[in-house]
Amino acid sequence: GGIWTKLVTAFQAMLVVSFCLVYLVWLSPVVFALTAVAIAVGIWVYFLQEKFAKSHLVEARRHEVRLFGGVGDMLDGFKELKLSQPMAEGLIRELDWNNDQARRHFVRAEFLFYATSIISKAMLFLLLGVIAFVPAEYIGTRPAQTFQTLALLLYLVPQLEQMVNIVSPMMQAEVAKQRLDSLDTALAREDVGRIEGVGFGEGLRLKGVELDYTDPELGTTFTLGPID
């Protein structure tokens, strides 16, 4: 429910910003042009940091998967860990390292999101300062319209903030979807070569059958066999 609420709020904010910009064109085309430049700079900063933030989210999810896999290994091999102190210490070190890496990448991604929001606000407040202190005739307005323009831009600040706030959860959802798609692809690969409805008229004999499986994500190896 949270993501849908943010989407609806961001859509409402987008409508409000659109109508405010239309009204701003009527008040002062010069201020509208300056506002458009400020918004364009904010969008440019967003696209600039998007790939870096996304890469940190991908790395954080990868270490998170390994962390959960290590916890599963600890639960499944609890008896073996109790019997082998070096194995237990190695697993704990691996869990701590993956936990630290996941937290570090999550923090860096969130920092980039907040930096984008701060830069966008700074551009708008800089624009407010220009309108407030530059003589009205230089920005194509009358003194009475200057106050209307300032009030309109102040009203735009929280609306633009709501639009920026949707970036972080949307990117996290995109990374989570990519992880699900990779899991679906991995499961599809395991189904390749399986034949349904195979029957045997006589008994099935196995001689020296072995299986050596390595998980590409967790890096664990499972060996079975030989089976006769």
CYANA upper distance limits for C-alpha pairs under 8 A (distance plus 0.5 A):
  1 GLY  CA      5 THR  CA      6.72
  2 GLY  CA      6 LYS  CA      6.83
  3 ILE  CA      7 LEU  CA      6.66
  3 ILE  CA    169 PRO  CA      7.61
  4 TRP  CA      8 VAL  CA      6.67
  5 THR  CA      9 THR  CA      6.63
  6 LYS  CA     10 ALA  CA      6.47
  6 LYS  CA    166 ILE  CA      6.82
  7 LEU  CA     11 PHE  CA      6.61
  7 LEU  CA    166 ILE  CA      7.37
  8 VAL  CA     12 GLN  CA      6.70
  9 THR  CA     13 ALA  CA      6.65
  9 THR  CA    162 GLN  CA      7.52
  9 THR  CA    163 MET  CA      8.49
 10 ALA  CA     14 MET  CA      6.61
 10 ALA  CA    159 GLN  CA      8.49
 10 ALA  CA    162 GLN  CA      6.14
 10 ALA  CA    163 MET  CA      5.30
 10 ALA  CA    166 ILE  CA      7.27
 11 PHE  CA     15 LEU  CA      6.89
 11 PHE  CA    163 MET  CA      8.22
 12 GLN  CA     16 VAL  CA      6.82
 13 ALA  CA     17 VAL  CA      6.60
 13 ALA  CA    159 GLN  CA      5.43
 13 ALA  CA    160 LEU  CA      7.43
 13 ALA  CA    162 GLN  CA      7.10
 13 ALA  CA    163 MET  CA      6.97
 14 MET  CA     18 SER  CA      6.66
 14 MET  CA    159 GLN  CA      7.88
 14 MET  CA    160 LEU  CA      8.23
 14 MET  CA    163 MET  CA      7.40
 15 LEU  CA     19 PHE  CA      6.87
 16 VAL  CA     20 CYS  CA      6.58
 16 VAL  CA    159 GLN  CA      7.76
 17 VAL  CA     21 LEU  CA      6.56
 17 VAL  CA    156 LEU  CA      6.90
 17 VAL  CA    159 GLN  CA      7.23
 17 VAL  CA    160 LEU  CA      7.85
 18 SER  CA     22 VAL  CA      6.89
 19 PHE  CA     23 TYR  CA      6.79
 20 CYS  CA     24 LEU  CA      6.52
 20 CYS  CA    152 LEU  CA      7.62
 20 CYS  CA    156 LEU  CA      8.00
 21 LEU  CA     25 VAL  CA      6.78
 21 LEU  CA     32 PHE  CA      7.38
 22 VAL  CA     26 TRP  CA      7.30
 23 TYR  CA     27 LEU  CA      6.87
 24 LEU  CA     28 SER  CA      6.43
 24 LEU  CA     29 PRO  CA      7.58
 24 LEU  CA     31 VAL  CA      7.80
 24 LEU  CA     32 PHE  CA      6.19
 24 LEU  CA    149 THR  CA      7.67
 24 LEU  CA    152 LEU  CA      8.29
 25 VAL  CA     29 PRO  CA      5.27
 25 VAL  CA     31 VAL  CA      8.31
 25 VAL  CA     32 PHE  CA      6.02
 27 LEU  CA    141 THR  CA      7.69
 27 LEU  CA    145 GLN  CA      7.45
 27 LEU  CA    149 THR  CA      7.63
 28 SER  CA     32 PHE  CA      6.73
 28 SER  CA    139 ILE  CA      7.83
 28 SER  CA    140 GLY  CA      6.38
 28 SER  CA    141 THR  CA      6.41
 28 SER  CA    149 THR  CA      8.49
 29 PRO  CA     33 ALA  CA      6.65
 29 PRO  CA    140 GLY  CA      7.81
 30 VAL  CA     34 LEU  CA      6.85
 30 VAL  CA    139 ILE  CA      6.10
 30 VAL  CA    140 GLY  CA      6.62
 31 VAL  CA     35 THR  CA      6.53
 31 VAL  CA    131 ILE  CA      8.31
 31 VAL  CA    139 ILE  CA      6.90
 31 VAL  CA    140 GLY  CA      8.31
 32 PHE  CA     36 ALA  CA      6.55
 33 ALA  CA     37 VAL  CA      6.73
 34 LEU  CA     38 ALA  CA      6.78
 34 LEU  CA    127 LEU  CA      7.82
 35 THR  CA     39 ILE  CA      6.68
 35 THR  CA    124 LEU  CA      8.00
 35 THR  CA    127 LEU  CA      7.72
 36 ALA  CA     40 ALA  CA      6.48
 37 VAL  CA     41 VAL  CA      6.65
 38 ALA  CA     42 GLY  CA      6.85
 38 ALA  CA    120 SER  CA      8.13
 38 ALA  CA    123 MET  CA      6.18
 38 ALA  CA    124 LEU  CA      7.03
 38 ALA  CA    127 LEU  CA      8.17
 39 ILE  CA     43 ILE  CA      6.74
 39 ILE  CA    120 SER  CA      7.84
 39 ILE  CA    123 MET  CA      8.49
 40 ALA  CA     44 TRP  CA      6.62
 41 VAL  CA     45 VAL  CA      6.66
 41 VAL  CA    120 SER  CA      8.32
 42 GLY  CA     46 TYR  CA      6.71
 42 GLY  CA    116 THR  CA      7.77
 42 GLY  CA    119 ILE  CA      7.42
 42 GLY  CA    120 SER  CA      5.56
 42 GLY  CA    123 MET  CA      8.22
 43 ILE  CA     47 PHE  CA      6.86
 44 TRP  CA     48 LEU  CA      6.58
 45 VAL  CA     49 GLN  CA      6.73
 45 VAL  CA    116 THR  CA      7.07
 46 TYR  CA     50 GLU  CA      6.36
 46 TYR  CA    116 THR  CA      6.62
 47 PHE  CA     51 LYS  CA      7.82
 48 LEU  CA     52 PHE  CA      8.36
 49 GLN  CA     53 ALA  CA      6.54
 49 GLN  CA    112 LEU  CA      7.10
 49 GLN  CA    116 THR  CA      8.30
 50 GLU  CA     54 LYS  CA      6.44
 51 LYS  CA     55 SER  CA      6.53
 52 PHE  CA     56 HIS  CA      6.86
 52 PHE  CA    109 ALA  CA      8.11
 53 ALA  CA     57 LEU  CA      6.78
 53 ALA  CA    108 ARG  CA      7.81
 53 ALA  CA    109 ALA  CA      5.03
 53 ALA  CA    110 GLU  CA      8.14
 53 ALA  CA    112 LEU  CA      6.68
 53 ALA  CA    113 PHE  CA      7.97
 54 LYS  CA     58 VAL  CA      6.65
 54 LYS  CA    109 ALA  CA      7.70
 54 LYS  CA    171 MET  CA      7.46
 54 LYS  CA    175 VAL  CA      8.01
 55 SER  CA     59 GLU  CA      6.74
 56 HIS  CA     60 ALA  CA      6.53
 56 HIS  CA    105 HIS  CA      5.43
 56 HIS  CA    106 PHE  CA      7.14
 56 HIS  CA    108 ARG  CA      7.31
 56 HIS  CA    109 ALA  CA      6.13
 57 LEU  CA     61 ARG  CA      6.64
 57 LEU  CA    105 HIS  CA      6.91
 57 LEU  CA    106 PHE  CA      6.63
 57 LEU  CA    109 ALA  CA      6.77
 57 LEU  CA    172 GLN  CA      7.57
 57 LEU  CA    175 VAL  CA      7.50
 58 VAL  CA     62 ARG  CA      6.69
 58 VAL  CA    175 VAL  CA      6.83
 59 GLU  CA     63 HIS  CA      6.78
 59 GLU  CA    102 ALA  CA      7.63
 59 GLU  CA    105 HIS  CA      7.12
 60 ALA  CA     64 GLU  CA      6.53
 60 ALA  CA    101 GLN  CA      7.30
 60 ALA  CA    102 ALA  CA      4.68
 60 ALA  CA    103 ARG  CA      7.50
 60 ALA  CA    104 ARG  CA      8.22
 60 ALA  CA    105 HIS  CA      5.67
 60 ALA  CA    106 PHE  CA      6.37
 61 ARG  CA     65 VAL  CA      6.64
 61 ARG  CA    102 ALA  CA      7.39
 61 ARG  CA    176 ALA  CA      8.46
 62 ARG  CA     66 ARG  CA      6.98
 62 ARG  CA    102 ALA  CA      8.33
 62 ARG  CA    217 GLU  CA      8.11
 63 HIS  CA     67 LEU  CA      6.53
 63 HIS  CA     98 ASN  CA      5.68
 63 HIS  CA     99 ASN  CA      7.60
 63 HIS  CA    101 GLN  CA      7.05
 63 HIS  CA    102 ALA  CA      5.83
 64 GLU  CA     68 PHE  CA      6.72
 64 GLU  CA     98 ASN  CA      7.34
 64 GLU  CA     99 ASN  CA      7.49
 64 GLU  CA    102 ALA  CA      6.35
 65 VAL  CA     69 GLY  CA      6.55
 65 VAL  CA    217 GLU  CA      7.99
 65 VAL  CA    218 LEU  CA      7.94
 66 ARG  CA     70 GLY  CA      6.51
 66 ARG  CA     98 ASN  CA      7.29
 66 ARG  CA    217 GLU  CA      7.36
 66 ARG  CA    218 LEU  CA      5.78
 67 LEU  CA     71 VAL  CA      6.81
 67 LEU  CA     95 LEU  CA      6.15
 67 LEU  CA     98 ASN  CA      6.17
 67 LEU  CA     99 ASN  CA      6.90
 68 PHE  CA     72 GLY  CA      6.75
 69 GLY  CA     73 ASP  CA      6.73
 69 GLY  CA    218 LEU  CA      6.84
 70 GLY  CA     74 MET  CA      6.64
 70 GLY  CA     91 LEU  CA      7.67
 70 GLY  CA     94 GLU  CA      8.26
 70 GLY  CA     95 LEU  CA      6.82
 70 GLY  CA    218 LEU  CA      8.38
 71 VAL  CA     75 LEU  CA      6.81
 71 VAL  CA     95 LEU  CA      8.11
 72 GLY  CA     76 ASP  CA      6.55
 73 ASP  CA     77 GLY  CA      6.27
 74 MET  CA     78 PHE  CA      6.03
 74 MET  CA     81 LEU  CA      7.94
 74 MET  CA     91 LEU  CA      8.15
 77 GLY  CA     81 LEU  CA      6.73
 78 PHE  CA     82 LYS  CA      6.79
 79 LYS  CA     83 LEU  CA      6.89
 80 GLU  CA     84 SER  CA      6.65
 81 LEU  CA     85 GLN  CA      7.03
 81 LEU  CA     87 MET  CA      6.56
 81 LEU  CA     88 ALA  CA      5.41
 82 LYS  CA     88 ALA  CA      7.76
 84 SER  CA     88 ALA  CA      6.84
 85 GLN  CA     89 GLU  CA      6.64
 86 PRO  CA     90 GLY  CA      6.57
 87 MET  CA     91 LEU  CA      6.71
 88 ALA  CA     92 ILE  CA      6.70
 89 GLU  CA     93 ARG  CA      6.64
 90 GLY  CA     94 GLU  CA      6.73
 91 LEU  CA     95 LEU  CA      6.65
 92 ILE  CA     96 ASP  CA      6.60
 93 ARG  CA     97 TRP  CA      6.59
 94 GLU  CA     98 ASN  CA      6.66
 95 LEU  CA     99 ASN  CA      6.52
 96 ASP  CA    100 ASP  CA      6.61
 97 TRP  CA    101 GLN  CA      6.64
 98 ASN  CA    102 ALA  CA      6.53
 99 ASN  CA    103 ARG  CA      6.68
100 ASP  CA    104 ARG  CA      6.53
101 GLN  CA    105 HIS  CA      6.70
102 ALA  CA    106 PHE  CA      6.63
103 ARG  CA    107 VAL  CA      6.59
104 ARG  CA    108 ARG  CA      6.76
105 HIS  CA    109 ALA  CA      6.65
106 PHE  CA    110 GLU  CA      6.72
107 VAL  CA    111 PHE  CA      6.55
108 ARG  CA    112 LEU  CA      6.86
109 ALA  CA    113 PHE  CA      6.97
110 GLU  CA    114 TYR  CA      6.73
110 GLU  CA    168 SER  CA      8.04
111 PHE  CA    115 ALA  CA      6.49
112 LEU  CA    116 THR  CA      6.74
113 PHE  CA    117 SER  CA      7.03
113 PHE  CA    167 VAL  CA      8.09
113 PHE  CA    168 SER  CA      6.92
114 TYR  CA    118 ILE  CA      6.65
115 ALA  CA    119 ILE  CA      6.61
116 THR  CA    120 SER  CA      6.69
117 SER  CA    121 LYS  CA      6.76
117 SER  CA    161 GLU  CA      7.45
117 SER  CA    164 VAL  CA      6.92
117 SER  CA    165 ASN  CA      8.29
118 ILE  CA    122 ALA  CA      6.55
119 ILE  CA    123 MET  CA      6.72
120 SER  CA    124 LEU  CA      7.00
121 LYS  CA    125 PHE  CA      6.64
121 LYS  CA    157 VAL  CA      7.57
121 LYS  CA    161 GLU  CA      8.33
122 ALA  CA    126 LEU  CA      6.48
123 MET  CA    127 LEU  CA      6.73
124 LEU  CA    128 LEU  CA      6.76
124 LEU  CA    153 LEU  CA      8.28
124 LEU  CA    157 VAL  CA      7.75
125 PHE  CA    129 GLY  CA      6.73
126 LEU  CA    130 VAL  CA      6.84
127 LEU  CA    131 ILE  CA      6.81
128 LEU  CA    132 ALA  CA      6.54
128 LEU  CA    150 LEU  CA      6.99
128 LEU  CA    153 LEU  CA      7.75
129 GLY  CA    133 PHE  CA      6.63
130 VAL  CA    134 VAL  CA      6.11
131 ILE  CA    135 PRO  CA      8.35
131 ILE  CA    136 ALA  CA      8.15
131 ILE  CA    139 ILE  CA      7.91
131 ILE  CA    146 THR  CA      7.70
131 ILE  CA    150 LEU  CA      7.76
132 ALA  CA    146 THR  CA      7.95
132 ALA  CA    150 LEU  CA      7.89
134 VAL  CA    138 TYR  CA      7.43
134 VAL  CA    139 ILE  CA      8.07
135 PRO  CA    139 ILE  CA      7.77
136 ALA  CA    140 GLY  CA      6.88
136 ALA  CA    141 THR  CA      5.73
136 ALA  CA    142 ARG  CA      6.16
136 ALA  CA    143 PRO  CA      6.21
136 ALA  CA    146 THR  CA      7.22
137 GLU  CA    141 THR  CA      6.34
137 GLU  CA    142 ARG  CA      7.15
141 THR  CA    145 GLN  CA      6.38
141 THR  CA    146 THR  CA      6.87
142 ARG  CA    146 THR  CA      6.91
143 PRO  CA    147 PHE  CA      7.81
144 ALA  CA    148 GLN  CA      7.63
145 GLN  CA    149 THR  CA      6.62
146 THR  CA    150 LEU  CA      6.69
147 PHE  CA    151 ALA  CA      6.62
148 GLN  CA    152 LEU  CA      6.63
149 THR  CA    153 LEU  CA      6.72
150 LEU  CA    154 LEU  CA      6.61
151 ALA  CA    155 TYR  CA      6.68
152 LEU  CA    156 LEU  CA      6.83
153 LEU  CA    157 VAL  CA      7.04
154 LEU  CA    158 PRO  CA      8.36
155 TYR  CA    159 GLN  CA      7.69
156 LEU  CA    160 LEU  CA      6.61
157 VAL  CA    161 GLU  CA      6.70
158 PRO  CA    162 GLN  CA      6.73
159 GLN  CA    163 MET  CA      7.05
160 LEU  CA    164 VAL  CA      6.78
161 GLU  CA    165 ASN  CA      6.63
162 GLN  CA    166 ILE  CA      7.35
163 MET  CA    167 VAL  CA      8.10
165 ASN  CA    169 PRO  CA      8.42
166 ILE  CA    170 MET  CA      6.64
167 VAL  CA    171 MET  CA      6.62
168 SER  CA    172 GLN  CA      6.72
169 PRO  CA    173 ALA  CA      6.55
170 MET  CA    174 GLU  CA      6.70
171 MET  CA    175 VAL  CA      6.76
172 GLN  CA    176 ALA  CA      6.64
173 ALA  CA    177 LYS  CA      6.60
174 GLU  CA    178 GLN  CA      6.79
175 VAL  CA    179 ARG  CA      6.86
176 ALA  CA    180 LEU  CA      6.85
177 LYS  CA    181 ASP  CA      6.59
178 GLN  CA    182 SER  CA      6.65
179 ARG  CA    183 LEU  CA      6.75
180 LEU  CA    184 ASP  CA      6.64
181 ASP  CA    185 THR  CA      6.64
182 SER  CA    186 ALA  CA      6.63
183 LEU  CA    187 LEU  CA      6.69
184 ASP  CA    188 ALA  CA      6.64
185 THR  CA    189 ARG  CA      6.75
186 ALA  CA    190 GLU  CA      7.06
187 LEU  CA    191 ASP  CA      7.12
188 ALA  CA    192 VAL  CA      7.23
200 PHE  CA    204 LEU  CA      7.75
205 ARG  CA    228 ASP  CA      7.84
206 LEU  CA    227 ILE  CA      7.04
206 LEU  CA    228 ASP  CA      5.33
207 LYS  CA    226 PRO  CA      8.27
207 LYS  CA    227 ILE  CA      6.75
207 LYS  CA    228 ASP  CA      4.74
208 GLY  CA    225 GLY  CA      7.74
208 GLY  CA    226 PRO  CA      5.25
208 GLY  CA    227 ILE  CA      5.72
208 GLY  CA    228 ASP  CA      5.92
209 VAL  CA    225 GLY  CA      6.49
209 VAL  CA    226 PRO  CA      5.45
209 VAL  CA    227 ILE  CA      5.42
209 VAL  CA    228 ASP  CA      7.22
210 GLU  CA    223 THR  CA      7.97
210 GLU  CA    224 LEU  CA      6.13
210 GLU  CA    225 GLY  CA      4.86
210 GLU  CA    226 PRO  CA      5.24
210 GLU  CA    227 ILE  CA      7.09
211 LEU  CA    222 PHE  CA      8.29
211 LEU  CA    223 THR  CA      6.06
211 LEU  CA    224 LEU  CA      5.44
211 LEU  CA    225 GLY  CA      6.83
211 LEU  CA    226 PRO  CA      8.47
212 ASP  CA    221 THR  CA      7.42
212 ASP  CA    222 PHE  CA      6.34
212 ASP  CA    223 THR  CA      4.98
212 ASP  CA    224 LEU  CA      6.99
213 TYR  CA    221 THR  CA      5.90
213 TYR  CA    222 PHE  CA      5.58
213 TYR  CA    223 THR  CA      6.83
214 THR  CA    219 GLY  CA      6.67
214 THR  CA    220 THR  CA      6.12
214 THR  CA    221 THR  CA      4.84
214 THR  CA    222 PHE  CA      7.00
215 ASP  CA    219 GLY  CA      5.58
215 ASP  CA    220 THR  CA      6.08
215 ASP  CA    221 THR  CA      7.06
